[in-house]
Amino acid sequence: MISQLIKKDLLMFWRRPKELIILLLMPFVLISILGTALGTLEGDQSNIHIKLAVIQKDNMKIAHEEMEKEINNLPFPNEQKEQLLLSSNSFQPVKILLEDFLQNPELNENIQLDFIHEHQLSKKEQKKYSGILEIPADFTLGFYRYAFMNEGKPPQLKLTLNDSKELEGKILTDLITTFQEKISLFTSVHSIGVDAQKLQESIPKEIGKINSISEKKMINSVSYFTVGMCVMFIFYVASTSAEFAFLQIQNHVYSRIILANVPIIAFFIGIFISTMLMTFLQINILFGLSALIFKVYFPNIGYFLLVSAALSFMIGSFSLLISSMCYRLKSESINKLFVAFLVPILAFIGGSFFPISQLGREFEKLGNYSPGGAGILAYLKLMQGYSIQDVSAQIMSIFIVSGVFIILSYLIQMKKAGVRI
């Protein structure tokens, strides 16, 4: 009996292709637009190409020779002089800048260095570059004097940026600033006897790679909006299912079910299960297409299916609640209100449009345990490689909300006069 009622509801979905297209195609279109557009604004590393002109005025060989002479003339013991010479030979700031920072393997595909003479740069030529880096004369010697003898001021690089290439300029600024910080660190720790060679070896490992604090996979904009749009549109499945249920009153299907002596609870169980199945199907189609086209993957498919089943259960219970309210009020106004106002509000609170954490910790707490926000957070954590235990709080929140919806639906039907439960 219940299986026939489920089949009836599924056929109503199938015979209305317009609703199916909206439920399946619209979120995928939004994922494509928002994910691609915001990915460009964020500056996806794979799409960035920086062309940097380098004007090398510093002569490292002459600097080392001059520094060796000055160290030998210092009134220090021979052992201390040898240590200073070893440090100057092993730590070469310009070499670190050009080879370990700007030509690091992690950045090699994104940064192109052109070594040029200053007189070669006309105003027209300057526009071809994202920036122009000038290494002033005596940069190396000035650094050694400041680091080893505490003479003068720390030398400075000169970086000129192209105003029309703001993103590339920001990246170059960050790299040069990081380099300046690293050589300043060398100067600070040299006085306490830290080996310069070990310090130099540690620097390349920290450049060109960004890790999250927990060493989990980073979430890009396409992945985020795949999750956000998917979770938002599953609420429309509940609305569509409630709409179909209400149509059965208008078409007298509901009356025939009562005359056939079918328990009303069986009718609502059919709505609940058919909505679950449609939601689960929608989720898998959306993420399947995203995996094929946008390479959005989950490390563990089993965990993904478990969270998807929990969300489908919640949407089924939500559809049950809306249908019960529509039946009790004998009006579809509740469903229309839900579509027009409640879905956007739930999507906003849950973080479908942007990370709700940007609004503050209180909003973040609210969003993480809201009906949609719990699902979004669970999916994002699974994408990053977390285990199912790490999303247990979100899954529990989903089931608690589902239980509340089911209880409210039952109470609404209990109060409806003349209805047999």
N, C-alpha and C positions, 0 to 999 in steps of 0.2 A: 504493500500500500504506500509506504513512505517512498519507496523507490520510484513508483509511478509519479508521485508528486514532485520528486526531484527531477525526473525526466521532463515533466511538464514545464518546470521553471527554466531548465537548460534550453529547451526548445524555444522558449520565448526570447532568450538571448540570441539564439542562432537565427531566428526569423526576423531579427531587427539588425541588419548589418550596419546601419548608421551608428547605433550605440556601440557596436563592437569596434568600428573604425575609430571613434572618439576615444574609447578606452585604451586602445592599443597603439594607434598611430599618433595621436596628439602628444602623449608624453614623450614618445621617441623623437618627434620633431623638436620639442622643447629642449630635450637633452642635447640634440645636435646643435641647436642655435646657442643656448646658454653656455654649454661646455666649451664649444669651439671659440666663441667670442671672448669669454672670460679667460680662457687659456691663453689667447693672444695678448690680452691686457696684462695678465700675470707674467707673461714672458716665459713661455715654456723653453727650457734650456736648449732643446733639440732644434728650435726654430731661430735661435739667436746666432748671429755671426758678427763678431766684433773685428774691425780692421783698425789696428793700432800702429801709428807711425812712431818709431823710436829714434830719437836724436841722441846718439852716444858721443858725448864730449869727454867722458872720463876715460883715462888710460890706466887700466888695472896693473899692467906690468910696471909702468913707471912708478905707480903708487906703492907697489910692494918693494921696489928697490929703494925708494925714498924712505919708506917706513923702516926698512931693515937698517939703513944708515942711522936713522934717528934713535932706534932702539939700542943699537950698539954703542951709541954715544951717551946713553943714560947711565947715571951713577948707581946701577943696580948690580947685584950679584949675577954671575953668569947663568945660574940655574933659572933665575927669574927672567933674564933676557931670553933664554931659550924657550921658556914657556910663552912669553909674549910673541916671539917669532912663530911658534907653532900655532898659536891662536890666530894670528893674522893670516897665515898661509891656509888654514883649514876653513876659516869663515870669510867668504868673499861675498859681500852684500850684493854687488851688481850681478854676479853669476846666479845667486839665489833668486833674485828678482826676475831675470830673463828666462832662466831654464826651469827653476823649480816652481815658480809662481805662474808666470804668464804662458809658459809652454809645458805646463803640467799635463800628463796624459789625460786627465779628466776634463781639461779645458782645451785640449789641442784642436778639437774639431770646431770649437766656437771662437777661438781667438787667432787672428792672423797678424804676425808681426812683420812690419816692413822697416828695415834699417835704412835710414836716409840721412842726407846732409841737410842742414838747415836752409841753405840757399836753394834747395830743390823744391821747397814748399811755397807755391804761389797760393793766393786766396782760393783759386779754383781747385787746386790739388788738396787743400785742407778740407774741403767739403766731402771728399771721398772717404775720409777717415772718421771713425767714431771718437777718436781722441789722439792727441799728440803728447808723447811722453818724452821729456827732456831730462837726460841724466847729466847734471852739470859737471864741468871740469873739477878735478880734485875731490869728487864725491867719495871715492874709496879712501883717499888719504885723510880727508876730513873726518870720516867715520872712525878710522883707526886712531887718530889723534884724540878724538873725543872719548872713544871707548877705552883706550889703553893708557892715555896720559892725562885725561880729564882736561883737555885743552879745547878752547873754542866752543862752538855750538854744534848740535847734531845737524848733519847735512840734510837738505830737503830736495825731494824730486819736484819737478814742475810738470803738472798734468793739465793740458788744455783740452776741454771737451767740446764736442759738436752739439750745439743747442738743439738741433733738429733730431738728434738721436738720444733722447732722454734716458731710455731704459739701458742702452749700452753704456752710456756715461755713468749711470748709477753703479753698474757692475764694476766698471773700471775703477771708480772711486773707492768702492769697497775693497777691491783687491790691493790697490796701492796703500790704502789706510791700514789694511791688515799687515802688509809688508813693513810699513813704518813701525807698527806696534811690535812686530817680531824683532826687528833690529834694535829697537829700544829695550826690549826684554833682554837681548843679548848683552847690551851695555850694562844693564842693571845687575845681571847675575854673574857677570864676569868677575866682579870684585870679590865674590864669595867662592870662587874656584870651580865653577861648573865647566865641564869640558866642552869646548866650542864645537868639536866635531860631532858629539852626541846631540848638541842643541840643533845643529844644522840638519842632521839626519831626521830629526823629529818634525821639522817644519813642513816638508812636502806632503806628509801624511795628513796634514790638517787643512790643506788648501784644495779647492776644487771638488769637495765632497761635502754634502750637507746631510746630516743624520738627525732624526728626531731623538729626544732624550732617551726614549725607551728602545732605540735602535729598531723601530718598526718601519714598515713601508710607508712612504709619504703618499698622501691622497691628492691627486690632481683635480682640476676643476671638472673634467668630464666624468670622472668616477663619482665625485661628490654630487653632481646634478643628476647622474643616473639614479643614484639612491634617492635623492630628494624628490625628483619627479615621480619615480615609481611609487614611493610611499604616499605621496599626495594623491595620485590618481587611483589608488586602490580604494580610497574613500568614495570615489564616484561609482565604483562597482556596487557599494552598499546603497547608494542613492538610486541607481538604475534598477536594482533588484526590488527596492521598496516601491518604485514607480510601477513595475510590472505587477507587484502584489496588489497594489491599489486598483490597477486596471481590471483585475479579476472581480472586484466588487461591481464596477461599472458594467462589465460584460456578463454579470450574473454567474460567473464560474464559482465564486465563493458560495452563492446560495445553493447551487447544485451539489457542492461538496457537503454542505450541512444536511441537505435532503438525503444524501447517500449515507448518512449516519457515520461520517468520518470524523473522528475527534479533531477539534480545532488545533490541539497541540501538534498533531501530525502535519497539519497544513503549515504551521510555522516552523516545524523541524525541516520540512522540505525547503522553505525559503532559506533557512540557516545553512543547510548543507550545500545547496546549489550555489549560494553566494560564496561560500568557502572555496568550492571547486573553481568557480570563475576567477576568484581572486588569485588563487594559487597558479592557475594557468596564465593569467595576465603577468604576474611577477616573473615567471619563468620565461615567457616570451620576451619581455622587455630586457631582462638581464642576458638572455641568450643572444638577442640581436646586438646588444651593447658589447658583449664579449667578441662577437664576430667582426663588428665594424670598428669599435673604439678600443678593443683590447682591455676591457674592464673585467677582471677576473677575481674570483674568490679562491684563496689557497686551499680551502677545505669545502668541498661541495656538500658534504653531509651536514656541516654546521649551517651552511647557507639554506639548505632545505628545511632544517629544523626551525630557523628564525622565520622563514617564509610561511611555514605551516602555522606558527604562532600568530603571525600577522593575519593570515587568512581566517583563522579562528576568531580573531578580534573583529574583523570586518563582517564576518557572518553574524556575530552577536550584535554588531552595530546596525546591520540591516534589519535584524529581528526587532530591535528597539524602534527604529524609524517606522517600520511596517506596523508595529503594534500601536504606535501613536496615531498614525494615519487612519487605521481601522477604528480606533476609539473615537477620534474626532470626526470621522467620516469626511475627511478633507485631505488634499494633497499639499496643503500650505506648509506643513511642517517639513516635508521633503524639499520643497522649493526654497524654503528658508535655509535649510541645511546646505543645499547646493550653492546658493548665492552668498551666504555669509559664513557659515560654520566651517566649511572646507577650507577657504582661504585663511581663516583665523587659525585653525588647527595646523595648516601647512606653515604659517608664519611662526607660530609658537614652537613647532617641531623642528624648524630649521631647514625646510625644503628650499627656501629661496637664498639663504645665506646662513653661515654658522651663527646660531643664536648666542653663542658665547661672546660675540662682539658687543652685545648689549650689557654685559655684566654678569657676575656670578649668580645673582638671584634668577635672572632670566635663563641662564644656562641650566640651573637645577630644575626649573620648571619645564624647560624644553626636553631635557634628557628623560623625563618620566611622563611626558604627555603621551597620548595615544600614538601620534606619529613620530614624535621625537625619540621615543624608546626604540622604535624600529630603525630609524635612521642611524642612531648611535650604534646599535647592534651590528648593522650591516657594515658601517665604516670600520668598526673594530675588527670584524672578521676579515675585511679587505686588508687590514694592516698586519694580519697574522696572529691575532689574539685567539685564545682557545675559547671553547664554549663556556667554560667556567667564568671567564672574564666578562661575559655578556649575560650572565645568569640574572643579575639584578634587572636588566632591561626586559628579559623574557618574563620574569616574574611580574613586572609591572604590566606587561601586555596582558597576561592572563588575569591579573586582578581587575583591570579595566574591563576585560571581556566578561568576567563574572558579574561585575556591577551592571553591565548592559543586559545580561540575561535575566538577572533578578528584577530589574526595572521592567523589562518586557513582560515577565510573568505577572508582576503586580498590576500592570496596566490591564492585562487581559482578565485577571481575576475580578477587577472592579467593573469590567464591562458587563452590563446587565444582560442576562439571558445567554451568556456564552458558556459552553461546557468545556472545562479544561480536562 
